[in-house]
Amino acid sequence: MSGMTLHQVYAALKLKPPSTMADAPVLKFEVDSRLVGAGDVFIALAGVRSDGHDHAASAVENGARLLIVQRDLPQLSIPQIKVDECLIALA
């Protein structure tokens, strides 16, 4: 378990959560969409062989409750935090 909540994730990134977002525990942070479970945060890392953004829909299907992305994914209907660099956000 990560020990964080959704609102704490926003705070760690120096952002304010949407007023409509209920606070909830984050079970874990995951960069592999195949390993995402209910309540996880998926971080869409862009790698040499694969771009996590291409697998974000799979992460949502697996139960992700928040996405951290570098580009907007409007086709996905869960909250997304857009950052300049996902790897830095993960750190």
N, C-alpha and C positions, 0 to 999 in steps of 0.2 A: 504494500500500500504506500502511496506517495506521501500521505500526511498533509496534503494540501486540499484546498477547495477551489472551485472555479473562480471565485472572487479573488483568491490569493494568487492564482495564475495571472490574472489581469494586473493585480498590484505589482507582482514581480516584474512584469514587463512595462511598468509605469503607465498603465492604462486604466480607465474606469470601465467596469462592466456595464453592459446595457441595463437600463433600469428595469427591463422586463425579464431579465435573467435571474432565475432563482439560484441561490448558492447551493452547491452540492459537492460532496467529496469527489476528488479525483482519485481513481484507484491506481492508475499508473500512467506514465508517459511512454508512448510507443512510436517507433519509427518504421516498423514493419507492419503493414496493414493486415497481414495474415495473422498476426498475434494480438490484434486489438480485441478487447472484450468490452462488455457493457460498462460504461462509466469511465472509459479511458480517454486520454487526450492523444490525438494523432498529430505528429509533427512531420510535415511533408518535406523531408530532406531531398535535395536534388543531388544524386550521385553520378558517378562515371557511367554506370550501366543502367541505372533506372532513376526516374524522377518520381518522388513520392506523391506529387500532385496527380500523377496518372493513376494512382491507387487509392486516392482519397475516398472515392465512392465505395470501394470495398471496405475501407475502415468504418465508414458510416453504417454500412450494412451489418458490420460486425459489432456495432454498439458504441462507437466513439460518440462522446457528448460534446466535444470541442475539437476544432482543427486549428493548427498553427501553420500558416501558409505564407508563401511569398507572392502569390498572385491570387486574385479573386476566383472563387469557384462558385459562381452564382447558381449553378444547377443543383447544388447541395444545400439542403434546408436546415442545417445545424449551424450554431454560432461558429464564426471563424475570426481568428486574430491574424491580421496581415502584418508581417514584419519584413524588414529589409533582408535579413539573413536567418533562416530557420536554425542553422547550426549554432549561431550566437544565442538565439532565444532558448535553445535547449540547454546551453551552458548556464 
